[in-house]
Amino acid sequence: MKKLSPRARVLSGAAAAALVGTAVFGAVSATASPAAQQAAPVRADVHDKDLTRSTHLSVDAATRAAQATLDAAEKEGQKVTVAVVDRNGNTVVTLRGDGAGPQSYDSAVRKAFTAVSWNAPTSELVKRLQQAPNLKDIPGTLFLPGGAPVTVHGAPVAGIGVAGAPSGDLDEKFAQAGVAALGR
């Protein structure tokens, strides 16, 4: 009988192990019943008192607000990015205007997140940094003017952030135009 090289022995052993593994897997799979693979769902009726509800802008409303914001900026010759986030800070719509800088995308999202998180325009939040400078260390926030909350009965439901204009005051002016468009 011919002696196999070390390489041939390793390959033969690997092939044999794969064959045995496939046979074992097939046998186990063939004997498993569908009921055993899926656990029965646990059912519980939750009482209304144990639930919360929140209000969010629809995608259509968020898009309308973002477009109104972008239109306001374009009327003044500004190249900006607009972001609208929901109550939880998740981005719903982002519009990047023609010629807006690459940094403006992230800045707009973070300004919108900051505005909805504190239910205040980001220009007001900048002032709060004097008393609490660690606020700026909270992940995802950006304490620069340009973010505006959208509220219903005083509660935040969304945030609009704008970035790219030469000043934060202009960014915030455009964000407020988006908020105003929702009230029409």
Beta strands, then each sheet from edge to edge (+ up, - down):
strand 1: 81-86
strand 2: 91-96
strand 3: 147-152
strand 4: 155-163
sheet 1: 2+ 1- 4+ 3-
end
